[in-house]
Every structure is written in structure tokens, then in C-alpha cells.
């Protein structure tokens, strides 16, 4: 099953990092967040990727074209025009990169990949969020539902400290990182059937999260896979720094590939 990655946006809320590179190429621990996402899928046995690029697409293309030499030990014999590879550090990935337009919306980017995906089930996620979601359980939930699309529903932690204040103004309790308000939100990590393309009716202007998902829900064709464990989107510099701190400390819950076995 192919894994489709949305990687074409501007990442304006992370402008400190995205002026010279697309948001999915912002690094956590020296590797792009896109790499972390792909490693998660690969750990579950899914190694065929379709990356939907846009803004600064050449940065993503250059990264994968040069991946083999970037992470291998090499000797360059310039006198004899020869390159010797000493240690091969690569991945079992097949990566297709499609330029889907500079200003194309999320649904329009997906529509541009229709011919490459074919008439088969596929997975889709955003290029800026990491999670320890159990992909086989997600697929099983989707199959059981019999619907056209399943999204992973998550409940993110609150961003601000919460105060419990009594009538006299005294603070009875303080919690720096409380749970969210209890609402489930779209965390990405979709499983979709090819019928979803019939809902992408506005071409490049199609915003997946608006009419397509709204209409799928109205037609009874949108399923939810509830995920209560780790999930984090990298929207701001603080998010990037928090994720980097987890990686550096060896407590990155999304790094399933660092475990010994499944």
C-alpha cells in the first residue's frame, strides 16, 4: 500500500525555519521531520511513498537524490574520477516526488497524485506531525468500517497552563500542561479508498479538510480511529524545539524503529 505525504505548504507559522526549506525538511535531531514520519511507516512495513511537493520542492528532491551518499562513508578519488562507498546507510524505500503546484491546496495536491496512486487503497498524512500510531490497527479499523476514508482522531494537550480559581480569587490548583478540552481533532494518518477522489471536485483549490471531508462525513463515509497515545504536530518553533528535546533525551515516543522488535 502506498503512503502519500503532503509536503507542499509554506509553513508560515514556522517562518524562522522555513524561509530556505519547506516545513517537512525542518530537522529534528539532524534529520527532517519528513524522514521521521517515513521511518514510522517503514517500521510497520510500508516502504512505498508518494511525496506531494510545492514550496521549495527542489530541497526535498535533492535530499532523496543525494540520500545514498549523504549518509554513507565515501572516498572520492578526484585524480581517477572514482567514488568508493565504504558503508551503505540507506532505507528500503521507493520514493516518488510530485510537484503539485506552489499554491495548490491539500485536496488539490492529493488529486494531482491520482494517476500515481491508481485504483487502490492508500494511506495519507501530513509532512509535519509525528506519532506512535499503530498503523496495522488503523488499517484494521478502516477495513472493519467499510467506509471510504478513516482519519486518526487525537486529543492534543493544552498549550497553556490551567488554573482552578475559587470565588475569592485564590488558585486552588495549577497545571502547566493540562489535557486538552476533551475534543477529538483530525490528527492525519488517513487510510483512504480511491472513491475519495470523487469528492475532490474543486481541482487545485480543493481543501481536503473542508468540503471533501465534510461531504464524506455527511454521506456516512468517514470513519475515526481513536489514538490516545503520542501525537504532536510541528506548527511553531516551540514545537520543533520540544520534539528535538525529546529526541535528544532518547524519549521520542514516535521513534518506534528504535525498539528491538514489533
C-alpha positions as CSV (number, residue, x, y, z in Angstrom):
1,X,0.0,0.0,0.0
2,X,1.4,3.4,-0.9
3,X,1.9,6.2,1.6
4,X,1.1,9.7,0.4
5,X,2.7,12.6,2.2
6,X,1.5,16.2,2.0
7,X,4.7,18.3,1.8
8,X,4.0,21.4,-0.3
9,X,2.8,24.1,2.1
10,X,4.7,27.3,3.1
11,X,4.9,26.6,6.9
12,X,4.3,30.3,7.7
13,X,3.9,29.8,11.4
14,X,7.4,28.3,11.5
15,X,9.0,31.1,9.4
16,X,12.2,31.0,11.5
17,X,12.9,27.6,9.8
18,X,11.0,27.7,6.6
19,X,12.5,30.7,4.7
20,X,15.0,28.4,3.0
21,X,13.4,25.0,3.2
22,X,9.9,23.5,3.2
23,X,8.4,22.7,6.5
24,X,8.7,18.9,6.2
25,X,12.5,19.4,5.8
26,X,12.9,21.1,9.2
27,X,15.1,18.9,11.2
28,X,14.6,17.0,14.5
29,X,17.9,15.7,15.7
30,X,19.7,16.3,12.4
31,X,17.0,14.6,10.3
32,X,14.0,16.1,8.6
33,X,10.7,15.5,10.2
34,X,9.6,14.0,6.9
35,X,12.3,11.3,7.5
36,X,10.9,10.6,11.0
37,X,7.4,10.1,9.5
38,X,8.6,7.8,6.8
39,X,10.6,5.8,9.3
40,X,7.5,5.2,11.3
41,X,5.6,3.8,8.3
42,X,8.7,1.8,7.3
43,X,8.9,0.3,10.7
44,X,5.4,-1.1,10.1
45,X,6.5,-2.5,6.7
46,X,5.2,0.3,4.4
47,X,8.1,1.5,2.2
48,X,6.5,3.0,-1.0
49,X,6.0,6.7,-0.7
50,X,4.5,9.5,-2.8
51,X,5.6,12.9,-1.6
52,X,3.4,15.8,-2.8
53,X,5.7,18.8,-3.1
54,X,5.2,22.5,-3.8
55,X,7.0,25.3,-2.0
56,X,10.8,24.8,-2.4
57,X,10.2,21.3,-3.9
58,X,13.8,21.0,-5.1
59,X,15.0,20.8,-1.5
60,X,13.0,17.6,-1.0
61,X,14.1,16.2,-4.3
62,X,17.8,17.0,-3.7
63,X,17.6,15.3,-0.3
64,X,16.4,12.0,-1.6
65,X,18.5,12.1,-4.8
66,X,21.6,12.5,-2.6
67,X,20.4,10.4,0.3
68,X,22.7,7.4,-0.6
69,X,25.9,9.5,-0.4
70,X,24.7,11.8,2.3
71,X,24.5,9.0,4.9
72,X,27.3,6.6,3.6
73,X,31.0,6.8,4.2
74,X,32.7,7.5,0.9
75,X,36.1,8.1,-0.6
76,X,36.3,10.5,-3.6
77,X,39.4,9.8,-5.8
78,X,39.4,13.0,-7.8
79,X,42.5,12.1,-9.8
80,X,40.9,9.0,-11.2
81,X,37.3,10.3,-11.2
82,X,36.2,7.4,-8.9
83,X,33.9,7.2,-5.8
84,X,34.2,4.3,-3.3
85,X,31.4,3.6,-0.9
86,X,32.6,2.1,2.4
87,X,29.4,1.7,4.5
88,X,26.0,1.7,2.9
89,X,23.4,3.5,5.0
90,X,20.1,3.5,3.1
91,X,16.5,2.7,3.5
92,X,14.3,0.1,1.7
93,X,12.2,3.0,0.3
94,X,10.8,3.7,-3.1
95,X,10.1,7.5,-3.2
96,X,8.1,9.3,-5.8
97,X,8.2,13.1,-5.6
98,X,5.5,15.0,-7.5
99,X,5.5,18.8,-7.9
100,X,1.8,19.7,-7.3
101,X,2.0,23.5,-7.6
102,X,3.1,26.3,-5.4
103,X,-0.3,27.4,-4.2
104,X,-2.3,24.2,-4.5
105,X,-4.5,23.3,-1.6
106,X,-4.3,20.0,0.2
107,X,-7.1,18.3,-1.7
108,X,-5.7,19.6,-5.0
109,X,-2.3,18.1,-4.2
110,X,-3.9,14.8,-3.5
111,X,-5.9,14.9,-6.7
112,X,-2.7,15.6,-8.6
113,X,-1.4,12.2,-7.4
114,X,-4.4,10.2,-8.6
115,X,-2.6,8.6,-11.6
116,X,0.3,7.6,-9.4
117,X,-1.8,6.1,-6.7
118,X,-4.0,4.1,-9.0
119,X,-7.3,2.4,-8.3
120,X,-6.2,1.0,-4.9
121,X,-6.4,1.8,-1.2
122,X,-3.7,4.2,0.1
123,X,-2.6,6.0,3.2
124,X,-2.2,9.7,3.6
125,X,-0.7,12.0,6.2
126,X,0.8,15.5,6.7
127,X,4.5,16.1,6.5
128,X,4.7,17.9,9.8
129,X,3.4,15.6,12.5
130,X,4.8,12.6,14.3
131,X,3.0,9.9,16.3
132,X,3.3,6.3,17.6
133,X,0.1,5.4,15.9
134,X,-0.3,1.7,15.4
135,X,-0.7,1.5,11.6
136,X,-1.9,-2.1,11.3
137,X,-4.6,-1.3,13.9
138,X,-5.6,1.8,11.9
139,X,-5.9,-0.2,8.7
140,X,-7.9,-2.9,10.5
141,X,-10.3,-0.2,11.9
142,X,-10.7,1.2,8.4
143,X,-11.4,-2.2,6.9
144,X,-14.0,-3.0,9.6
145,X,-15.8,0.3,9.0
146,X,-16.3,-0.4,5.3
147,X,-16.1,3.4,4.6
148,X,-14.2,5.4,2.0
149,X,-11.9,7.1,4.5
150,X,-10.6,6.8,8.0
151,X,-8.8,9.5,9.9
152,X,-6.8,9.2,13.1
153,X,-8.5,11.2,15.8
154,X,-6.3,12.6,18.6
155,X,-6.8,14.8,21.7
156,X,-3.8,17.1,21.9
157,X,-2.6,18.5,25.2
158,X,-3.4,22.1,26.1
159,X,-0.8,24.8,25.2
160,X,-1.3,26.9,28.2
161,X,-1.3,26.4,32.0
162,X,-4.7,25.8,33.5
163,X,-5.9,27.5,36.7
164,X,-8.6,26.4,39.1
165,X,-9.7,29.7,40.7
166,X,-12.3,29.8,43.5
167,X,-14.9,32.6,44.1
168,X,-12.4,34.5,46.3
169,X,-9.8,34.6,43.6
170,X,-7.5,32.0,45.3
171,X,-5.9,29.5,42.9
172,X,-6.9,26.1,44.2
173,X,-4.9,24.1,41.5
174,X,-2.3,24.8,38.8
175,X,-1.4,22.5,36.0
176,X,1.3,23.6,33.5
177,X,0.4,21.1,30.7
178,X,-3.2,20.0,31.1
179,X,-5.0,17.7,28.8
180,X,-6.9,19.4,26.0
181,X,-10.6,20.3,26.2
182,X,-11.6,16.7,25.5
183,X,-12.4,17.3,21.9
184,X,-11.1,14.9,19.2
185,X,-9.4,16.5,16.3
186,X,-8.0,15.4,12.9
187,X,-4.5,14.1,13.5
188,X,-3.9,13.0,9.9
189,X,-2.7,9.4,9.3
190,X,-5.6,8.6,7.0
191,X,-6.5,5.4,5.2
192,X,-8.5,6.0,2.0
193,X,-10.2,4.2,-0.8
194,X,-9.9,5.5,-4.4
195,X,-13.6,6.7,-4.2
196,X,-12.3,9.7,-2.2
197,X,-11.1,11.2,-5.5
198,X,-14.7,11.7,-6.5
199,X,-15.0,14.2,-3.6
200,X,-12.1,16.4,-4.8
201,X,-14.3,18.4,-7.1
202,X,-12.7,21.9,-7.0
203,X,-9.3,21.0,-8.6
204,X,-6.3,22.8,-7.2
205,X,-8.5,24.9,-4.9
206,X,-9.8,21.8,-3.1
207,X,-9.1,22.0,0.6
208,X,-9.3,18.4,1.8
209,X,-10.3,19.4,5.3
210,X,-13.3,21.3,4.2
211,X,-15.9,20.1,1.6
212,X,-14.3,16.7,0.9
213,X,-14.2,15.6,4.5
214,X,-17.4,17.4,5.3
215,X,-19.2,15.6,2.4
216,X,-17.7,12.3,3.3
217,X,-19.0,12.6,6.8
218,X,-22.4,13.7,5.5
219,X,-22.5,10.7,3.3
220,X,-21.6,8.4,6.2
221,X,-18.3,7.5,4.6
222,X,-15.8,9.0,7.1
223,X,-14.6,6.8,10.0
224,X,-12.4,7.7,13.0
225,X,-9.6,5.7,14.5
226,X,-9.1,7.0,18.1
227,X,-5.5,7.3,19.1
228,X,-4.8,8.2,22.7
229,X,-1.1,7.8,22.8
230,X,1.6,10.2,21.5
231,X,0.9,12.7,18.7
232,X,2.5,16.0,18.0
233,X,2.3,18.5,15.1
234,X,5.2,20.8,14.5
235,X,3.5,24.1,13.9
236,X,5.8,26.5,15.7
237,X,9.4,26.9,16.7
238,X,8.5,25.8,20.2
239,X,7.0,22.6,18.8
240,X,10.2,22.0,16.9
241,X,12.4,22.6,20.0
242,X,10.1,20.4,22.1
243,X,10.4,17.5,19.7
244,X,14.2,18.0,19.4
245,X,14.5,17.9,23.2
246,X,12.6,14.5,23.3
247,X,14.8,13.1,20.5
248,X,18.0,14.3,22.2
249,X,16.9,12.8,25.6
250,X,16.1,9.5,24.0
251,X,12.4,9.8,24.9
252,X,10.9,10.3,21.4
253,X,7.8,8.1,21.6
254,X,7.3,8.2,17.9
255,X,10.7,6.6,17.2
256,X,9.2,3.1,17.0
257,X,12.2,1.9,14.8
258,X,14.5,2.3,17.8
259,X,12.7,-0.5,19.6
260,X,14.1,-4.0,19.2
261,X,11.0,-5.7,17.7
262,X,7.4,-5.1,16.8
